[in-house]
Amino acid sequence: TVSVLYCQDQYSIMNLYKSEQFFQRLRHGNAAMRKVLDTNRNPKLAGDVSHKYDDKYLLAEYLVAVACGAGLTCLGEIGLTDEQIKKVSSQRGTRSVTLRMKSESRCSLKSKTERELEGSTSLVTKVNNTTIKEKIVTKVKEYFWNYEVHYNFLVFFGTDPSNCIPLKECDISTVLKTSSDKLPHPKSSLNEDIDVELTWLVGLLDKDSRINFGIDRGHKDCFTPRRCQEVVRAVTFFTEVEDWSRKVARRLVKWQELEEPSFDKAMLNVGSVFVPVTPVLEKKSSKKLIDNGGKTGEEASSPLLSKADQQACLAEQRRSLAAKLSDIRKTFPTEGLIRGEEGVCMVVAGHLVRVCTALREGVDYIEYLLQQQLVAALGKHVTAEDFGNYMTYHSRKIFAEGYEPRPLSYAIRSGEHNPEGFVSFE
């Protein structure tokens, strides 16, 4: 009996991880991980290290815990400090917790000017031996508009946004120039709120604001490290956070496109920020054991990275992210729609997307390893047609020849039409 079935329509993991791009990201993450740990350490992708089935559950728990820690670091950069996290944690289990970005914009006429613009060509005419030079002069009207944006991040409880904890609040503005007296943007506009629920993440925090995540392997709905309710909820949460981050980044890019950039857009690349969510294990030396009879034996140590390694990875993420944000604040302008603080928000949103993607791909990679092992044990990828052929063969063994089920194939005819009609089983 095979207790775990893989449905190709529901899980396209086999095809997903044939992508060389995915394994490139994994190898890049593994290389970055080696730099963080000591030089005598040798972490490898989980598929390249011998391990037990239980280690896959521990690896899934490790990935989710690290992703949560990395996510809290990012939220801290937009104002969710340790003190505010404790306030949010006080609502744990009683009310939902939502993170929201609000923004509104205003546009008004600042001034208008009229100037003369000489043409580049001259018209030369001669009248009675007199040369006359004429130039075409165009009168140009220019309109200057004040465009102001107010945005803020906040956390609120339940459904009442007035019961909130403010995180970050900014006012930005620029001057737009047009050749028409028509408003280039609405006089006043309240943008759609961008929300993401943090209730699941807050529920994992203990009284000391530490992540406490685990998988209940005895639950009836726990089938594999990926197909269990705890990891499914984690993936759902980080997918929602990724969507929220992309929306925030798009809104900031929309404001950026309204004016000529006065900064290097390459500065917004987040590739230099360390992503600590990588499915790696490390081969360790065996431990010597002595039983009650005095006999010695060996037990292989868990290949999972230690708590100290986890903290080292999160510390490197904080360091690299802080260095990147420091560069943004130093090089970005102090005026306009995209200043240092807006650059920080764009980098944080981009890094959050990478963390969420790494978590989702990491736990899917564990499922991929299981699928590879199962296919190797069976010798092929079992499809519905294979099960049908097996049942046909099995039926021949348990039924006498006269009672063997026969395939149903019945042509339904109606007059000169073939086939046409229906078959009913009652």
C-alpha positions in Angstrom: 0.0 0.0 0.0 1.4 3.4 -1.0 0.3 5.9 1.8 1.4 9.1 -0.1 0.0 9.7 -3.6 1.1 12.5 -5.9 -1.4 14.1 -8.1 0.3 15.8 -11.1 -2.5 18.3 -11.5 -2.3 19.4 -7.9 1.5 19.2 -7.5 3.5 20.1 -10.6 6.7 19.9 -8.5 8.3 17.3 -10.8 8.2 19.7 -13.8 8.9 22.8 -11.7 12.2 21.6 -10.5 13.4 20.5 -13.9 14.2 24.2 -14.2 17.9 25.0 -14.2 17.0 28.5 -13.0 15.7 27.1 -9.7 18.8 25.0 -9.0 20.9 28.0 -9.8 19.1 30.0 -7.1 19.6 27.1 -4.7 23.3 26.8 -5.5 23.7 30.6 -5.1 22.0 30.4 -1.7 24.2 27.5 -0.7 27.4 29.5 -1.7 26.2 32.5 0.3 25.5 30.2 3.3 29.1 28.9 3.2 30.4 32.4 3.6 28.3 33.0 6.7 29.4 29.9 8.5 33.0 28.9 9.5 35.5 28.0 6.8 35.7 24.4 8.1 31.9 23.9 7.6 30.5 22.3 4.5 26.7 22.8 4.2 25.1 21.3 1.1 21.7 21.1 -0.5 19.5 18.6 1.3 19.5 16.3 -1.7 23.3 15.9 -1.6 23.4 14.9 2.1 22.4 11.5 3.6 19.5 12.0 6.0 16.5 10.4 7.6 12.8 11.0 6.8 12.4 12.8 10.1 15.1 15.2 9.1 12.9 16.5 6.3 10.3 17.6 8.9 13.0 19.3 10.9 14.3 21.0 7.8 10.8 22.3 6.9 10.4 23.7 10.5 13.9 25.3 10.2 13.0 27.0 6.9 9.7 28.4 8.2 11.3 29.7 11.4 14.1 31.4 9.5 11.7 32.9 7.0 9.6 34.3 9.9 12.7 35.8 11.5 13.8 37.4 8.2 10.2 38.7 7.7 10.2 40.4 11.1 13.5 42.0 10.3 12.0 43.5 7.1 8.9 44.7 9.0 11.2 46.3 11.5 12.6 48.5 8.7 9.2 50.0 8.1 8.6 50.8 11.7 7.5 47.6 13.5 10.0 47.8 16.4 10.5 45.2 19.2 8.3 47.3 21.5 5.5 47.4 19.0 5.8 43.7 18.4 5.1 43.1 22.1 2.0 45.3 21.8 0.9 43.4 18.8 1.6 40.1 20.6 -0.7 41.1 23.4 -3.6 40.8 21.0 -2.6 37.2 20.1 -5.5 34.8 19.9 -8.1 37.5 20.5 -8.3 39.7 17.4 -6.9 39.6 13.9 -3.8 41.7 13.1 -3.5 43.5 9.8 -0.7 45.5 8.2 -1.9 48.3 6.0 -0.3 50.8 3.6 -2.5 53.9 3.2 -1.8 56.7 0.7 -3.5 59.7 -0.7 -2.5 62.3 -3.3 -3.3 66.0 -4.1 -2.7 68.0 -7.2 -3.1 71.8 -7.5 -1.9 74.6 -9.7 1.2 76.3 -8.5 1.9 78.9 -11.2 1.7 79.5 -15.0 4.2 81.3 -17.2 4.3 82.4 -20.8 7.6 82.8 -22.6 8.7 83.4 -26.2 10.6 80.7 -28.0 12.6 81.8 -31.1 12.7 79.5 -34.1 16.0 78.0 -35.3 15.6 79.3 -38.8 15.4 82.9 -40.2 13.4 84.3 -43.2 15.6 86.6 -45.3 13.9 89.0 -47.9 15.3 91.9 -50.0 13.2 95.0 -50.6 14.8 97.8 -52.7 18.3 96.6 -52.0 17.5 96.3 -48.3 17.9 92.9 -46.6 15.3 92.0 -43.9 15.8 89.1 -41.6 12.8 87.7 -39.7 12.6 85.0 -37.1 9.5 83.1 -36.1 8.7 83.5 -32.4 6.3 81.1 -30.7 4.6 82.0 -27.4 4.6 79.0 -25.1 2.4 78.6 -22.0 3.7 76.4 -19.2 1.7 75.3 -16.2 3.4 74.1 -12.9 1.5 71.8 -10.6 2.1 70.9 -7.0 1.8 67.1 -6.6 1.8 66.0 -3.0 1.5 62.4 -1.6 0.9 61.4 2.0 1.4 57.7 2.9 1.8 55.7 6.0 2.1 52.1 7.3 0.1 51.0 10.3 -1.0 47.8 12.1 -4.6 47.6 13.3 -6.6 45.0 15.2 -9.9 43.5 14.2 -11.9 45.5 11.6 -11.4 49.0 13.1 -8.4 50.9 11.6 -8.8 53.6 14.2 -7.5 51.0 16.8 -4.0 50.9 15.3 -0.3 51.2 15.9 1.3 53.7 13.5 4.6 52.5 12.0 5.9 55.0 9.4 4.4 58.2 8.0 5.8 60.3 5.2 4.9 63.4 3.1 6.5 63.7 -0.3 6.0 66.2 -3.1 7.2 67.4 -6.5 6.4 70.0 -9.1 5.0 68.8 -12.5 5.1 70.8 -15.7 2.6 70.6 -18.5 1.6 72.7 -21.5 -2.1 72.5 -20.8 -4.2 74.0 -18.1 -5.9 70.7 -17.5 -5.1 68.9 -14.2 -2.6 66.2 -14.9 -3.9 64.2 -11.9 -7.1 64.2 -9.8 -7.3 67.2 -7.5 -7.6 64.7 -4.6 -7.3 61.0 -4.7 -7.5 58.3 -2.0 -5.7 55.2 -3.1 -6.8 51.7 -2.4 -5.4 50.4 0.9 -2.9 47.6 0.6 -3.5 45.0 3.4 -1.9 41.8 4.6 -3.0 39.9 7.6 -0.3 39.1 10.2 -2.4 37.0 12.6 -0.6 33.8 11.7 2.8 35.2 12.3 1.8 36.9 15.5 0.4 33.6 16.7 3.9 32.0 16.5 5.5 34.5 18.9 6.0 33.6 22.5 6.1 36.0 25.4 9.8 36.9 24.5 8.8 37.6 20.9 10.6 34.4 19.7 9.3 32.3 16.8 7.8 29.0 18.0 6.9 26.9 15.0 6.4 23.1 14.8 4.7 20.4 12.8 2.2 18.0 14.4 3.3 14.8 12.7 0.6 12.8 14.5 -2.2 14.8 12.9 -4.5 12.9 10.5 -3.9 15.6 7.8 -0.1 15.4 8.1 1.1 13.4 5.1 4.5 14.9 4.3 6.7 17.8 5.5 5.1 19.9 2.7 1.6 18.5 2.8 0.7 19.3 6.4 -1.6 22.0 7.7 1.2 23.9 9.5 3.4 24.3 6.4 0.4 24.9 4.1 -0.6 27.8 6.4 3.0 29.1 6.3 3.2 29.0 2.5 -0.2 30.7 2.3 0.9 33.5 4.6 4.2 34.1 2.8 2.4 34.1 -0.6 0.1 36.8 0.8 3.1 38.8 2.1 4.8 38.4 -1.3 1.7 39.8 -3.1 1.5 42.7 -0.5 5.2 43.5 -1.1 4.8 43.5 -4.9 1.8 45.9 -4.6 3.7 48.3 -2.4 6.6 48.3 -4.8 4.4 48.9 -7.8 2.8 51.9 -6.0 6.2 53.4 -5.3 7.4 52.8 -8.8 4.2 54.6 -10.1 5.2 57.7 -8.1 8.8 57.3 -9.3 7.7 57.4 -13.0 6.1 60.9 -12.5 9.5 62.6 -12.4 12.9 62.3 -13.9 15.0 60.0 -11.6 17.8 61.7 -9.8 19.3 58.5 -8.5 20.9 55.3 -10.0 18.1 52.7 -10.4 20.7 50.0 -10.0 20.8 50.9 -6.3 17.4 49.3 -5.9 18.8 45.9 -6.8 18.5 43.6 -3.7 20.9 40.8 -4.9 23.5 41.8 -2.3 21.1 41.3 0.6 21.6 37.8 2.1 18.5 35.5 2.1 18.9 33.0 4.9 16.1 30.6 3.7 18.0 27.8 2.0 17.3 24.0 2.3 20.8 22.9 3.3 22.0 20.1 5.5 25.5 19.3 6.8 27.1 15.9 7.2 28.3 15.5 10.8 30.4 13.0 12.7 28.6 10.2 14.5 28.2 10.1 18.2 29.5 7.2 20.3 26.8 5.6 22.5 27.1 3.1 25.4 24.1 1.1 26.4 23.3 -0.5 29.8 25.2 -3.6 28.9 28.4 -1.7 28.3 28.3 -2.2 24.5 29.3 0.7 22.4 27.7 1.9 19.2 27.4 4.9 16.9 24.5 7.2 16.1 24.6 9.7 13.3 24.1 13.3 14.4 21.3 15.2 12.9 22.5 17.0 9.7 20.3 20.0 10.4 22.0 23.3 11.1 22.0 24.3 14.8 20.2 27.1 16.5 23.5 29.0 16.6 23.8 28.6 12.8 20.2 29.9 12.4 21.0 33.0 14.5 24.2 33.6 12.5 22.3 33.5 9.2 19.6 35.9 10.5 22.4 38.2 11.9 24.0 38.3 8.4 20.7 39.1 6.8 20.3 42.0 9.3 23.8 43.2 8.6 23.6 43.1 4.8 20.1 44.6 4.8 21.3 47.5 7.1 24.3 48.1 4.8 22.1 48.3 1.7 19.6 50.6 3.4 22.5 52.8 4.6 23.7 53.2 1.0 20.2 54.1 -0.1 19.8 56.8 2.5 23.2 58.3 1.6 22.8 58.4 -2.2 19.1 59.1 -2.7 17.8 62.7 -2.9 16.3 64.4 0.0 13.5 65.9 -2.1 11.0 64.6 -4.6 8.7 61.7 -4.7 11.4 59.0 -4.3 13.7 60.0 -1.4 15.9 57.9 0.8 12.9 56.6 2.9 11.0 55.6 -0.3 14.1 53.8 -1.6 14.2 51.9 1.8 10.6 50.8 1.3 11.3 49.6 -2.2 14.4 47.6 -1.2 12.6 46.1 1.8 9.7 45.1 -0.4 12.0 43.6 -3.0 13.9 41.6 -0.3 10.6 40.4 1.2 9.6 39.0 -2.2 12.9 37.0 -2.3 12.4 35.7 1.2 8.8 34.5 0.5 9.9 32.9 -2.8 12.8 31.1 -1.1 10.5 29.7 1.6 8.0 28.4 -0.9 10.6 26.9 -3.1 12.5 25.5 -0.1 9.6 23.4 1.2 8.6 22.4 -2.3 12.1 21.2 -2.8 11.7 18.9 0.2 8.6 17.5 -1.5 10.5 17.1 -4.7 13.1 15.0 -2.9 10.4 12.7 -1.5 8.9 12.4 -4.9 12.3 11.5 -6.4 12.8 8.8 -3.8 9.4 7.4 -4.3 9.8 7.2 -8.1 13.2 5.6 -7.6 11.7 3.0 -5.3 8.9 2.2 -7.7 11.0 2.3 -10.8 8.7 4.8 -12.6 6.3 7.6 -12.2 2.9 6.0 -11.4 0.0 7.5 -13.3 -3.8 6.8 -13.1 -3.5 4.6 -16.2 -0.9 2.4 -14.3 -3.4 2.0 -11.4 -6.1 1.1 -13.9 -3.9 -1.6 -15.5 -3.0 -2.9 -12.1 -6.6 -3.3 -11.1 -7.4 -5.1 -14.4 -4.5 -7.5 -13.7 -5.6 -7.9 -10.1 -9.2 -8.6 -11.1 -8.1 -11.5 -13.3 -6.4 -13.1 -10.3 -9.4 -13.0 -7.8 -12.3 -13.7 -10.2 -13.1 -16.9 -12.0 -13.0 -16.6 -15.8 -16.8 -16.6 -16.0 -17.2 -13.8 -13.4 -14.4 -11.6 -14.5 -15.5 -7.9 -14.9 -15.6 -6.9 -18.5 -15.0 -3.4 -19.9 -18.1 -1.6 -20.8 -18.2 -0.5 -24.5 -21.7 -0.1 -25.9 -22.6 1.8 -29.0 -26.0 3.6 -28.8 -27.9 3.9 -32.0 -30.9 5.9 -33.0 -32.2 5.4 -36.5 -29.5 6.3 -39.0 -27.5 8.2 -36.4 -24.6 6.5 -34.8 -23.8 6.9 -32.0 -26.6 8.9 -30.3 -28.4 8.4 -27.0 -27.5 7.6 -23.4 -26.9 4.8 -21.0 -28.4 4.9 -17.5 -27.3 2.8 -14.4 -30.0 2.6 -11.7 
